[in-house]
Amino acid sequence: MANGSGPIHKTIAIIGAGGDATTGSLIYMLGGIDLIMLGKLQEKGIDSYADAARELKNTNKELYFYTPRHRITVQGLPSIAHQLLKADGLILVVTPPSQASDSFFVKSTTDQLKDSVTFFAQKKAAVFVRTSNDFRWSESVYNQLVENLGAKLQELDIPTEGIPIIPSIQRNENIIELSPNTPWYTKPTLVSALDEILS
């Protein structure tokens, strides 16, 4: 808890491919779904993080989760522009392109990023790299991805210095604790990064 009165309330926007899955992961893992809601989702046959996040959005449920310092609400406003306007911080979710010539971002994400420059400039953003379970992370792969991603963001005039870039797979590695499968990654987990950028 942040202080004697409880956690500090903050809001974030989550953009990019894999945003719903990351939202679902965070609310499932960090106290955003109670047993009653969990039962309702199971009754509907919802068995993926992304589907759970979409279902909760569609029913206008508040999407939130807890970190050691904060109670964080995921912005659910209809337009990305309004989400960004109301948010205290940003998570950009990216999936590594299957080939070097492929783009990191679809056009809609590129448009969203152009409205997100302030978050990066003020170091109020974190990048979460979400991959399939069979993706083979290594230190060299991570370093190359950071270099390529940084170049793509700079093409959009988005500063990347000091922005955490967190590697993960669909088993949600490096969200709460550093994963033994990425021993070369010793920087903040996603939760630690959020507490830092929202403080």
Contact map, one row per residue, 1 for C-alpha under 8 A:
1111011000000000000000000000000000000000000000000000000000000000000111000000000000000000000000000000000000000000000000000000000000000000000000000000000000000000000000000000000000000000000000000000000
1111111100000000000000000000000000000000000000000000000000000000000111000000000000000000000000000000000000000000000000000000000000000000000000000000000000000000000000000000000000000000000000000000000
1111111000000000000000000000000000000000000000000000000000000000000000000000000000000000000000000000000000000000000000000000000000000000000000000000000000000000000000000000000000000000000000000000000
1111110000000000000000000000000000000000000000000000000000000000000000000000000000000000000000000000000000000000000000000000000000000000000000000000000000000000000000000000000000000000000000000000000
0111111000000000000000000000000000000000000000000000000000000000000000000000000000000000000000000000000000000000000000000000000000000000000000000000000000000000000000000000000000000000000000000000000
1111111100000000000000000000000000000000000000000000000000000000000000000000000000000000000000000000000000000000000000000000000000000000000000000000000000000000000000000000000000000000000000000000000
1110111110000000000000000000000000000000000000000000000000000000000111100000000000000000000000000000000000000000000000000000000000000000000000000000000000000000000000000000000000000000000000000000000
0100011111000000000000000000000000000000000000000000000000000000000011100000000000000000000000000000000000000000000000000000000000000000000000000000000000000000000000000000000000000000000000000000000
0000001111100000000000000000000000000000000000000000000000000000000001111000000000000000000000000000000000000000000000000000000000000000000000000000000000000000000000000000000000000000000000000000000
0000000111110000000000000000000000000000000000000000000000000000000001111000000000000011000000000000000000000000000000000000000000000000000000000000000000000000000000000000000000000000000000000000010
0000000011111000000000000000000000000000000000000000000000000000000000011110000000000111100000000000000000000000000000000000000000000000000000000000000000000000000000000000000000000000000000000000000
0000000001111100000000000000000000000000000000000000000000000000000000011110000000000011111000000000000000000000000000000000000000000000000000000000000000000000000000000000000000000000000000000000000
0000000000111110000000000000000000000000000000000000000000000000000000000110000000110010111000000000000000000000000000000000000000000000000000000000000000000000000000000000000000000000000000000000000
0000000000011111001000100000000000000000000000000000000000000000000000000110000000000000011110000000000000000000000000000000000000000000000000000000000000000000000000000000000000000000000000000000000
0000000000001111101000000000000000000000000000000000000000000000000000000000000000000000011110000000000000001001000000000000000000000000000000000000000000000000000000000000000000000000000000000000000
0000000000000111111000000000000000000000000000000000000000000000000000000000000000000000000111000000000010001000000000000000000000000000000000000000000000000000000000000000000000000000000000000000000
0000000000000011111000000000000000000000000000000000000000000000000000000000000000000000000011100000000010001000000000000000000000000000000000000000000000000000000000000000000000000000000000000000000
0000000000000001111111000000000000000000000000000100000000000000000000000000000000000000000011100000000000000000000000000000000001000000000000000000000000000000000000000000000000000000000000000000000
0000000000000111111111100000000000000000000000000100000000000000000000000000000000000000000110000000000000000000000000000000000000000000000000000000000000000000000000000000000000000000000000000000000
0000000000000000011111110000000000000000000000001110110000000000000000000000000000000000000000000000000000000000000000000000000000000000000000000000000000000000000000000000000000000000000000000000000
0000000000000000011111111000000000000000000000011110100000000000000000000000000000000000000000000000000000000000000000000000000000000000000000000000000000000000000000000000000000000000000000000000000
0000000000000000011111111100000000000000000000001100000000000000000000000000000000000000000010000000000000000000000000000000000000000000000000000000000000000000000000000000000000000000000000000000000
0000000000000100001111111110000000000000000000001100100000000000000000000100000000000000000000000000000000000000000000000000000000000000000000000000000000000000000000000000000000000000000000000000000
0000000000000000000111111111000000000000000000011111100000000000000000000000000000000000000000000000000000000000000000000000000000000000000000000000000000000000000000000000000000000000000000000000000
0000000000000000000011111111100000000000000000001100000000000000000000000000000000000000000000000000000000000000000000000000000000000000000000000000000000000000000000000001000000000000000000000000000
0000000000000000000001111111110100000000000000000000000000000000100000000000000000000000000000000000000000000000000000000000000000000000000000000000000000000000000000000000000000000000000000000000000
0000000000000000000000111111111110000000000000000000000000000011100000000000000000000000000000000000000000000000000000000000000000000000000000000000000000000000000000000000000000000000000000000000000
0000000000000000000000011111111110000000000000001000000000000000000000000000000000000000000000000000000000000000000000000000000000000000000000000000000000000000000000000000000000000000000000000000000
0000000000000000000000001111111100000000000000000000000000000000000000000000000000000000000000000000000000000000000000000000000000000000000000000000000000000000000000000000000000000000000000000000000
0000000000000000000000000111111100000000000000000000000000000000111000000000000000000000000000000000000000000000000000000000000000000000000000000000000000000000000000000000000000000000000000000000000
0000000000000000000000000011111111000000000000000000000000000001110000000000000000000000000000000000000000000000000000000000000000000000000000000000000000000000000000000000000000000000000000000000000
0000000000000000000000000111111111000000000000000000000000000011110000000000000000000000000000000000000000000000000000000000000000000000000000000000000000000000000000000000000000000000000000000000000
0000000000000000000000000011001111101100000000000000000000000000000000000000000000000000000000000000000000000000000000000000000000000000000000000000000000000000000000000000000000000000000000000000000
0000000000000000000000000000001111111100000000000000000000000000000000000000000000000000000000000000000000000000000000000000000000000000000000000000000000000000000000000000000000000000000000000000000
0000000000000000000000000000000011111110000000000000000000000000000000000000000000000000000000000000000000000000000000000000000000000000000000000000000000000000000000000000000000000000000000000000000
0000000000000000000000000000000001111111000000000000000000000000000000000000000000000000000000000000000000000000000000000000000000000000000000000000000000000000000000000000000000000000000000000000000
0000000000000000000000000000000011111111100000000000000000000000000000000000000000000000000000000000000000000000000000000000000000000000000000000000000000000000000000000000000000000000000000000000000
0000000000000000000000000000000011111111110000000000000000000000000000000000000000000000000000000000000000000000000000000000000000000000000000000000000000000000000000000000000000000000000000000000000
0000000000000000000000000000000000111111111000000000000000000000000000000000000000000000000000000000000000000000000000000000000000000000000000000000000000000000000000000000000000000000000000000000000
0000000000000000000000000000000000011111111100000000000000000000000000000000000000000000000000000000000000000000000000000000000000000000000000000000000000000000000000000000000000000000000000000000000
0000000000000000000000000000000000001111111111100001000000000000000000000000000000000000000000000000000000000000000000000000000000000000000000000000000000000000000000000000000000000000000000000000000
0000000000000000000000000000000000000111111111100000000000000000000000000000000000000000000000000000000000000000000000000000000000000000000000000000000000000000000000000000000000000000000000000000000
0000000000000000000000000000000000000011111111000000000000000000000000000000000000000000000000000000000000000000000000000000000000000000000000000000000000000000000000000000000000000000000000000000000
0000000000000000000000000000000000000001111111000000000000000000000000000000000000000000000000000000000000000000000000000000000000000000000000000000000000000000000000000000000000000000000000000000000
0000000000000000000000000000000000000000111111100000000000000000000000000000000000000000000000000000000000000000000000000000000000000000000000000000000000000000000000000000000000000000000000000000000
0000000000000000000000000000000000000000111111110011000000000000000000000000000000000000000000000000000000000000000000000000000000000000000000000000000000000000000000000000000000000000000000000000000
0000000000000000000000000000000000000000110011111011000000000000000000000000000000000000000000000000000000000000000000000000000000000000000000000000000000000000000000000000000000000000000000000000000
0000000000000000000010010000000000000000000001111111000000000000000000000000000000000000000000000000000000000000000000000000000000000000000000000000000000000000000000000000000000000000000000000000000
0000000000000000000111111001000000000000000000111111100000000000000000000000000000000000000000000000000000000000000000000000000000000000000000000000000000000000000000000000000000000000000000000000000
0000000000000000011111111000000000000000000000011111110000000000000000000000000000000000000000000000000000000000000000000000000000000000000000000000000000000000000000000000000000000000000000000000000
0000000000000000000110010000000000000000000001111111111000000000000000000000000000000000000000000000000000000000000000000000000000000000000000000000000000000000000000000000000000000000000000000000000
0000000000000000000000010000000000000000100001111111111100000000000000000000000000000000000000000000000000000000000000000000000000000000000000000000000000000000000000000000000000000000000000000000000
0000000000000000000110110000000000000000000000001111111110000010000000000000000000000000000000000000000000000000000000000000000000000000000000000000000000000000000000000000000000000000000000000000000
0000000000000000000100000000000000000000000000000111111111000000000000000000000000000000000000000000000000000000000000000000000000000000000000000000000000000000000000000000000000000000000000000000000
0000000000000000000000000000000000000000000000000011111111100000000000000000000000000000000000000000000000000000000000000000000000000000000000000000000000000000000000000000000000000000000000000000000
0000000000000000000000000000000000000000000000000001111111111110000000000000000000000000000000000000000000000000000000000000000000000000000000000000000000000000000000000000000000000000000000000000000
0000000000000000000000000000000000000000000000000000111111111110000000000001000000000000000000000000000000000000000000000000000000000000000000000000000000000000000000000000000000000000000000000000000
0000000000000000000000000000000000000000000000000000011111111000000000000000000000000000000000000000000000000000000000000000000000000000000000000000000000000000000000000000000000000000000000000000000
0000000000000000000000000000000000000000000000000000001111111000000000000000000000000000000000000000000000000000000000000000000000000000000000000000000000000000000000000000000000000000000000000000000
0000000000000000000000000000000000000000000000000000000111111100000000000000000000000000000000000000000000000000000000000000000000000000000000000000000000000000000000000000000000000000000000000000000
0000000000000000000000000000000000000000000000000000000111111110000000000000000000000000000000000000000000000000000000000000000000000000000000000000000000000000000000000000000000000000000000000000000
0000000000000000000000000000000000000000000000000000000110011111000000001101000000000000000000000000000000000000000000000000000000000000000000000000000000000000000000000000000000000000000000000000000
0000000000000000000000000010000100000000000000000000100110001111100000001111000000000000000000000000000000000000000000000000000000000000000000000000000000000000000000000000000000000000000000000000000
0000000000000000000000000010001100000000000000000000000000000111110000111100000000000000000000000000000000000000000000000000000000000000000000000000000000000000000000000000000000000000000000000000000
0000000000000000000000000110011100000000000000000000000000000011111000111000000000000000000000000000000000000000000000000000000000000000000000000000000000000000000000000000000000000000000000000000000
0000000000000000000000000000011100000000000000000000000000000001111111110000000000000000000000000000000000000000000000000000000000000000000000000000000000000000000000000000000000000000000000000000000
0000000000000000000000000000010000000000000000000000000000000000111111110000000000000000000000000000000000000000000000000000000000000000000000000000000000000000000000000000000000000000000000100010000
1100001000000000000000000000000000000000000000000000000000000000011111000000000000000000000000000000000000000000000000000000000000000000000000000000000000000000000000000000000000000000000000000010000
1100001100000000000000000000000000000000000000000000000000000000011111100000000000000000000000000000000000000000000000000000000000000000000000000000000000000000000000000000000000000000000000000010000
1100001111000000000000000000000000000000000000000000000000000000011111110000000000000000000000000000000000000000000000000000000000000000000000000000000000000000000000000000000000000000000000000010000
0000001111000000000000000000000000000000000000000000000000000001111011111000000000000000000000000000000000000000000000000000000000000000000000000000000000000000000000000000000000000000000000000000000
0000000011110000000000000000000000000000000000000000000000000001111001111100000000000000000000000000000000000000000000000000000000000000000000000000000000000000000000000000000000000000000000000000000
0000000011110000000000000000000000000000000000000000000000000111100000111110000000000000000000000000000000000000000000000000000000000000000000000000000000000000000000000000000000000000000000000000000
0000000000111100000000100000000000000000000000000000000000000111000000011111000000000000000000000000000000000000000000000000000000000000000000000000000000000000000000000000000000000000000000000000000
0000000000111100000000000000000000000000000000000000000000000010000000001111100000100110000000000000000000000000000000000000000000000000000000000000000000000000000000000000000000000000000000000000000
0000000000000000000000000000000000000000000000000000000010000110000000000111110000100000000000000000000000000000000000000000000000000000000000000000000000000000000000000000000000000000000000000000000
0000000000000000000000000000000000000000000000000000000000000000000000000011111101100000000000000000000000000000000000000000000000000000000000000000000000000000000000000000000000000000000000000000000
0000000000000000000000000000000000000000000000000000000000000000000000000001111101100000000000000000000000000000000000000000000000000000000000000000000000000000000000000000000000000000000000000000000
0000000000000000000000000000000000000000000000000000000000000000000000000000111111100000000000000000000000000000000000000000000000000000000000000000000000000000000000000000000000000000000000000000000
0000000000000000000000000000000000000000000000000000000000000000000000000000111111110000000000000000000000000001000000000000000000000000000000000000000000000000000000000000000000000000000000000000000
0000000000000000000000000000000000000000000000000000000000000000000000000000001111111000000000000000000000000001001000000000000000000000000000000000000000000000000000000000000000000000000000000000000
0000000000000000000000000000000000000000000000000000000000000000000000000000111111111100000000000000000000000000000000000000000000000000000000000000000000000000000000000000000000000000000000000000000
0000000000001000000000000000000000000000000000000000000000000000000000000011111111111110000000000000000000000000000000000000000000000000000000000000000000000000000000000000000000000000000000000000000
0000000000001000000000000000000000000000000000000000000000000000000000000000000111111110010000000000000000000000001100000000000000000000000000000000000000000000000000000000000000000000000000000000000
0000000000000000000000000000000000000000000000000000000000000000000000000000000011111110000000000000000000000000000000000000000000000000000000000000000000000000000000000000000000000000000000000000000
0000000000100000000000000000000000000000000000000000000000000000000000000010000001111111000000000000000000000000000000000000000000000000000000000000000000000000000000000000000000000000000000000000000
0000000001111000000000000000000000000000000000000000000000000000000000000010000000111111110000000000000000000000000000000000000000000000000000000000000000000000000000000000000000000000000000000000000
0000000001110000000000000000000000000000000000000000000000000000000000000000000000000111110000000000000000000000000000000001000000000000000000000000000000000000000000000000000000000000000000000000010
0000000000111000000000000000000000000000000000000000000000000000000000000000000000000011111000000000000000000000000000100001100000000000000000000000000000000000000000000000000000000000000000000000110
0000000000011110000000000000000000000000000000000000000000000000000000000000000000010011111100000000000000000000000000100001110000000000000000000000000000000000000000000000000000000000000000000000000
0000000000011110000000000000000000000000000000000000000000000000000000000000000000000000111110000000000000000000000000000000111100000000000000000000000000000000000000000000000000000000000000000000000
0000000000000111001000000000000000000000000000000000000000000000000000000000000000000000011111000000000000000000000000000000111100000000000000000000000000000000000000000000000000000000000000000000000
0000000000000111111001000000000000000000000000000000000000000000000000000000000000000000001111100000000000000000000000000000001111000000000000000000000000000000000000000000000000000000000000000000000
0000000000000001110000000000000000000000000000000000000000000000000000000000000000000000000111110000000110000000000000000000001111000000000000000000000000000000000000000000000000000000000000000000000
0000000000000000110000000000000000000000000000000000000000000000000000000000000000000000000011111000000100000000000000000000000011100000000000000000000000000000000000000000000000000000000000000000000
0000000000000000000000000000000000000000000000000000000000000000000000000000000000000000000001111100000100000000000000000000000011100000000000001000000000000000000000000000000000000000000000000000000
0000000000000000000000000000000000000000000000000000000000000000000000000000000000000000000000111111011100000000000000000000000000000000000000000000000000000000000000000000000000000000000000000000000
0000000000000000000000000000000000000000000000000000000000000000000000000000000000000000000000011111010000000000000000000000000000000000000000000000000000000000000000000000000000000000000000000000000
0000000000000000000000000000000000000000000000000000000000000000000000000000000000000000000000001111110000000000000000000000000000000000000000000000000000000000000000000000000000000000000000000000000
0000000000000000000000000000000000000000000000000000000000000000000000000000000000000000000000001111111000000000000000000000000000000000000000000000000000000000000000000000000000000000000000000000000
0000000000000000000000000000000000000000000000000000000000000000000000000000000000000000000000000011111000000000000000000000000000000000000000000000000000000000000000000000000000000000000000000000000
0000000000000000000000000000000000000000000000000000000000000000000000000000000000000000000000001111111100000000000000000000000000000000000000000000000000000000000000000000000000000000000000000000000
0000000000000000000000000000000000000000000000000000000000000000000000000000000000000000000000001001111111000000000000000000000000000000000000000000000000000000000000000000000000000000000000000000000
0000000000000000000000000000000000000000000000000000000000000000000000000000000000000000000001111000011111000000000000000000000000000000000000000000100100000000000000000000000000000000000000000000000
0000000000000001100000000000000000000000000000000000000000000000000000000000000000000000000001000000001111111100000000000000000000000000000000000000000000000000000000000000000000000000000000000000000
0000000000000000000000000000000000000000000000000000000000000000000000000000000000000000000000000000001111111100000000000000000000000000000000000000000000000000000000000000000000000000000000000000000
0000000000000000000000000000000000000000000000000000000000000000000000000000000000000000000000000000000011111110000000000000000000000000000000000000000000000000000000000000000000000000000000000000000
0000000000000000000000000000000000000000000000000000000000000000000000000000000000000000000000000000000011111111000000000000000000000000000000000000000000000000000000000000000000000000000000000000000
0000000000000011100000000000000000000000000000000000000000000000000000000000000000000000000000000000000011111111100000000000000000000000000000000000000000000000000000000000000000000000000000000000000
0000000000000000000000000000000000000000000000000000000000000000000000000000000000000000000000000000000011111111110000000000000000000000000000000000000000000000000000000000000000000000000000000000000
0000000000000000000000000000000000000000000000000000000000000000000000000000000000000000000000000000000000111111111000000000000000000000000000000000000000000000000000000000000000000000000000000000000
0000000000000010000000000000000000000000000000000000000000000000000000000000000110000000000000000000000000011111111100000000000000000000000000000000000000000000000000000000000000000000000000000000000
0000000000000000000000000000000000000000000000000000000000000000000000000000000000000000000000000000000000001111111110000000000000000000000000000000000000010000000000000000000000000000000000000000000
0000000000000000000000000000000000000000000000000000000000000000000000000000000000000000000000000000000000000111111110000000000000000000000000000000000000010100000000000000000000000000000000000000000
0000000000000000000000000000000000000000000000000000000000000000000000000000000010010000000000000000000000000011111111000000000000000000000000000000000000000000000000000000000000000000000000000000000
0000000000000000000000000000000000000000000000000000000000000000000000000000000000010000000000000000000000000001111111110000000000000000000000000000000000000000000000000000000000000000000000000000000
0000000000000000000000000000000000000000000000000000000000000000000000000000000000000000000000000000000000000000111111111000000000000000000000000000000000001110000000000000000000000000000000000000000
0000000000000000000000000000000000000000000000000000000000000000000000000000000000000000000000000000000000000000001111111100000000000000000000000000000000000000000000000000000000000000000000000000000
0000000000000000000000000000000000000000000000000000000000000000000000000000000000000000110000000000000000000000000111111111100000000000000000000000000000000000000000000000000000000000000000000000000
0000000000000000000000000000000000000000000000000000000000000000000000000000000000000000000000000000000000000000000111111111100000000000000000000000000000000111001000000000000000000000000000000000000
0000000000000000000000000000000000000000000000000000000000000000000000000000000000000000000000000000000000000000000011111111000000000000000000000000000000000111000000000000000000000000000000000000000
0000000000000000000000000000000000000000000000000000000000000000000000000000000000000000000000000000000000000000000001111111000000000000000000000000000000000000000000000000000000000000000000000000000
0000000000000000000000000000000000000000000000000000000000000000000000000000000000000000000000000000000000000000000000111111100000000000000000000000000000000000011000000000000000000000000000000000100
0000000000000000000000000000000000000000000000000000000000000000000000000000000000000001110000000000000000000000000000111111110000000000000000000000000000000000000000000000000000000000000000000000110
0000000000000000000000000000000000000000000000000000000000000000000000000000000000000000111100000000000000000000000000110011111000000000000000000000000000000000001100000000000000000000000000000000100
0000000000000000000000000000000000000000000000000000000000000000000000000000000000000000011100000000000000000000000000000001111100000000000000000000000000000000001111000000000000000000000001001100100
0000000000000000000000000000000000000000000000000000000000000000000000000000000000000000001111000000000000000000000000000000111110000000000000000000000000000000001111000000000000000000000000000000000
0000000000000000000000000000000000000000000000000000000000000000000000000000000000000000001111000000000000000000000000000000011111000000000000000000000000000000000011110000000000000000000001000000000
0000000000000000000000000000000000000000000000000000000000000000000000000000000000000000000011110000000000000000000000000000001111100000000000000000000000000000000011111000000000000000000000000000000
0000000000000000010000000000000000000000000000000000000000000000000000000000000000000000000011110000000000000000000000000000000111110000000000000000000000000000000000111100000000000000000000000000000
0000000000000000000000000000000000000000000000000000000000000000000000000000000000000000000000110000000000000000000000000000000011111010000000000000000000000000000000011100000000000000000000000000000
0000000000000000000000000000000000000000000000000000000000000000000000000000000000000000000000000000000000000000000000000000000001111110000000000000000000000000000000001100000000000000000000000000000
0000000000000000000000000000000000000000000000000000000000000000000000000000000000000000000000000000000000000000000000000000000000111110000000000000000000000000000000001110000000000000000000000000000
0000000000000000000000000000000000000000000000000000000000000000000000000000000000000000000000000000000000000000000000000000000000011111000000000000000000000000000000000000000000000000000000000000000
0000000000000000000000000000000000000000000000000000000000000000000000000000000000000000000000000000000000000000000000000000000000111111100000000000000000000000000000001000000000000000000000000000000
0000000000000000000000000000000000000000000000000000000000000000000000000000000000000000000000000000000000000000000000000000000000000111110000000000000000000000000000000000000000000000000000000000000
0000000000000000000000000000000000000000000000000000000000000000000000000000000000000000000000000000000000000000000000000000000000000011111011000000000000000000000000000000000000000100000000000000000
0000000000000000000000000000000000000000000000000000000000000000000000000000000000000000000000000000000000000000000000000000000000000001111111000000000000000000000000000000000000000101000000000000000
0000000000000000000000000000000000000000000000000000000000000000000000000000000000000000000000000000000000000000000000000000000000000000111111100000000000000000000000000000000000000101100000000000000
0000000000000000000000000000000000000000000000000000000000000000000000000000000000000000000000000000000000000000000000000000000000000000011111110000000000000000000000000000000000000000000000000000000
0000000000000000000000000000000000000000000000000000000000000000000000000000000000000000000000000000000000000000000000000000000000000000111111111000000000000000000000000000000000000000000000000000000
0000000000000000000000000000000000000000000000000000000000000000000000000000000000000000000000000000000000000000000000000000000000000000111111111100000000000000000000100000000000000000000000000000000
0000000000000000000000000000000000000000000000000000000000000000000000000000000000000000000000000000000000000000000000000000000000000000001111111110000000000000000000000000000000000000000000000000000
0000000000000000000000000000000000000000000000000000000000000000000000000000000000000000000000000000000000000000000000000000000000000000000111111111000000000000000000000000000000000000000000000000000
0000000000000000000000000000000000000000000000000000000000000000000000000000000000000000000000010000000000000000000000000000000000000000000011111111100000000000000000000000000000000000000000000000000
0000000000000000000000000000000000000000000000000000000000000000000000000000000000000000000000000000000000000000000000000000000000000000000001111111110000000000000010000000000000000000000000000000000
0000000000000000000000000000000000000000000000000000000000000000000000000000000000000000000000000000000000000000000000000000000000000000000000111111111000000000000000000000000000000000000000000000000
0000000000000000000000000000000000000000000000000000000000000000000000000000000000000000000000000000000000000000000000000000000000000000000000011111111100000000000000000000000000000000000000000000000
0000000000000000000000000000000000000000000000000000000000000000000000000000000000000000000000000000000100000000000000000000000000000000000000001111111110000000000000000000000000000000000000000000000
0000000000000000000000000000000000000000000000000000000000000000000000000000000000000000000000000000000000000000000000000000000000000000000000000111111111000001000000000000000000000000000000000000000
0000000000000000000000000000000000000000000000000000000000000000000000000000000000000000000000000000000000000000000000000000000000000000000000000011111111100000000000000000000000000000000000000000000
0000000000000000000000000000000000000000000000000000000000000000000000000000000000000000000000000000000100000000000000000000000000000000000000000001111111110000000000000000000000000000000000000000000
0000000000000000000000000000000000000000000000000000000000000000000000000000000000000000000000000000000000000000000000000000000000000000000000000000111111111111000000000000000000000000000000000000000
0000000000000000000000000000000000000000000000000000000000000000000000000000000000000000000000000000000000000000000000000000000000000000000000000000011111111111000000000000000000000000000000000000000
0000000000000000000000000000000000000000000000000000000000000000000000000000000000000000000000000000000000000000000000000000000000000000000000000000001111111100000000000000000000000000000000000000000
0000000000000000000000000000000000000000000000000000000000000000000000000000000000000000000000000000000000000000110000000000000000000000000000000000000111111100000000000000000000000000000000000000000
0000000000000000000000000000000000000000000000000000000000000000000000000000000000000000000000000000000000000000000010000000000000000000000000000000000011111110000000000000000000000000000000000000000
0000000000000000000000000000000000000000000000000000000000000000000000000000000000000000000000000000000000000000010010011000000000000000000000000000000011111111000000000000000000000000000000000000000
0000000000000000000000000000000000000000000000000000000000000000000000000000000000000000000000000000000000000000000010011000000000000000000000000000000011001111100000000000000000000000000000000000000
0000000000000000000000000000000000000000000000000000000000000000000000000000000000000000000000000000000000000000000000011000000000000000000000000000010011000111111000000000000000000000000000000000000
0000000000000000000000000000000000000000000000000000000000000000000000000000000000000000000000000000000000000000000000000000000000000000000000000000000000000011111000000000000000000000000000000000000
0000000000000000000000000000000000000000000000000000000000000000000000000000000000000000000000000000000000000000000000000010000000000000000000000000000000000001111100000000000000000000000000000000000
0000000000000000000000000000000000000000000000000000000000000000000000000000000000000000000000000000000000000000000000010010111000000000000000000000000000000001111110000000000000000000000000000000000
0000000000000000000000000000000000000000000000000000000000000000000000000000000000000000000000000000000000000000000000000000111000000000000000000000000000000000011111000000000000000000001100001000000
0000000000000000000000000000000000000000000000000000000000000000000000000000000000000000000000000000000000000000000000000000011110000000000000000100000000000000001111100000000000000000000000000000000
0000000000000000000000000000000000000000000000000000000000000000000000000000000000000000000000000000000000000000000000000000011110000000000000000000000000000000000111110000010000000000001111000000000
0000000000000000000000000000000000000000000000000000000000000000000000000000000000000000000000000000000000000000000000000000000111000000000001000000000000000000000011111000110000000000000000000000000
0000000000000000000000000000000000000000000000000000000000000000000000000000000000000000000000000000000000000000000000000000000111100000000000000000000000000000000001111111111000000000000000000000000
0000000000000000000000000000000000000000000000000000000000000000000000000000000000000000000000000000000000000000000000000000000011111010000000000000000000000000000000111111100000000000000000000000000
0000000000000000000000000000000000000000000000000000000000000000000000000000000000000000000000000000000000000000000000000000000001111000000000000000000000000000000000011111100000000000000000000000000
0000000000000000000000000000000000000000000000000000000000000000000000000000000000000000000000000000000000000000000000000000000000001000000000000000000000000000000000011111100000000000000000000000000
0000000000000000000000001000000000000000000000000000000000000000000000000000000000000000000000000000000000000000000000000000000000000000000000000000000000000000000000011111111000000000000000000000000
0000000000000000000000000000000000000000000000000000000000000000000000000000000000000000000000000000000000000000000000000000000000000000000000000000000000000000000000111111111111100000000000000000000
0000000000000000000000000000000000000000000000000000000000000000000000000000000000000000000000000000000000000000000000000000000000000000000000000000000000000000000001110001111111100000000011000000000
0000000000000000000000000000000000000000000000000000000000000000000000000000000000000000000000000000000000000000000000000000000000000000000000000000000000000000000000010001111111000000000011100000000
0000000000000000000000000000000000000000000000000000000000000000000000000000000000000000000000000000000000000000000000000000000000000000000000000000000000000000000000000000111111000000000011110000000
0000000000000000000000000000000000000000000000000000000000000000000000000000000000000000000000000000000000000000000000000000000000000000000000000000000000000000000000000000111111100000000010000000000
0000000000000000000000000000000000000000000000000000000000000000000000000000000000000000000000000000000000000000000000000000000000000000000000000000000000000000000000000000111111110110110110000000000
0000000000000000000000000000000000000000000000000000000000000000000000000000000000000000000000000000000000000000000000000000000000000000000000000000000000000000000000000000110011111110000000000000000
0000000000000000000000000000000000000000000000000000000000000000000000000000000000000000000000000000000000000000000000000000000000000000000000000000000000000000000000000000000001111110000000000000000
0000000000000000000000000000000000000000000000000000000000000000000000000000000000000000000000000000000000000000000000000000000000000000000000000000000000000000000000000000000000111110000000000000000
0000000000000000000000000000000000000000000000000000000000000000000000000000000000000000000000000000000000000000000000000000000000000000111000000000000000000000000000000000000001111111100000000000000
0000000000000000000000000000000000000000000000000000000000000000000000000000000000000000000000000000000000000000000000000000000000000000000000000000000000000000000000000000000001111111110000000000000
0000000000000000000000000000000000000000000000000000000000000000000000000000000000000000000000000000000000000000000000000000000000000000011000000000000000000000000000000000000000000111110000000000000
0000000000000000000000000000000000000000000000000000000000000000000000000000000000000000000000000000000000000000000000000000000000000000001000000000000000000000000000000000000001000111111000000000000
0000000000000000000000000000000000000000000000000000000000000000000000000000000000000000000000000000000000000000000000000000000000000000000000000000000000000000000000000000000001000011111100000000000
0000000000000000000000000000000000000000000000000000000000000000000000000000000000000000000000000000000000000000000000000000000000000000000000000000000000000000000101000000000000000000111110000000000
0000000000000000000000000000000000000000000000000000000000000000000000000000000000000000000000000000000000000000000000000000000000000000000000000000000000000000000101000000000001000000011111111000000
0000000000000000000000000000000000000000000000000000000000000000000000000000000000000000000000000000000000000000000000000000000000000000000000000000000000000000000001000000011111000000001111111000000
0000000000000000000000000000000000000000000000000000000000000000000000000000000000000000000000000000000000000000000000000000010100000000000000000000000000000000000001000000011100000000000111111100000
0000000000000000000000000000000000000000000000000000000000000000001000000000000000000000000000000000000000000000000000000000000000000000000000000000000000000000000000000000001100000000000111111110000
0000000000000000000000000000000000000000000000000000000000000000000000000000000000000000000000000000000000000000000000000000000000000000000000000000000000000000000000000000000100000000000111111111000
0000000000000000000000000000000000000000000000000000000000000000000000000000000000000000000000000000000000000000000000000000010000000000000000000000000000000000000100000000000000000000000111111111100
0000000000000000000000000000000000000000000000000000000000000000000000000000000000000000000000000000000000000000000000000000010000000000000000000000000000000000000000000000000000000000000001111111110
0000000000000000000000000000000000000000000000000000000000000000001111000000000000000000000000000000000000000000000000000000000000000000000000000000000000000000000000000000000000000000000000111111111
0000000000000000000000000000000000000000000000000000000000000000000000000000000000000000000000000000000000000000000000000000000000000000000000000000000000000000000000000000000000000000000000011111111
0000000000000000000000000000000000000000000000000000000000000000000000000000000000000000100000000000000000000000000000000011110000000000000000000000000000000000000000000000000000000000000000001111111
0000000001000000000000000000000000000000000000000000000000000000000000000000000000000001100000000000000000000000000000000001000000000000000000000000000000000000000000000000000000000000000000000111111
0000000000000000000000000000000000000000000000000000000000000000000000000000000000000000000000000000000000000000000000000000000000000000000000000000000000000000000000000000000000000000000000000011111
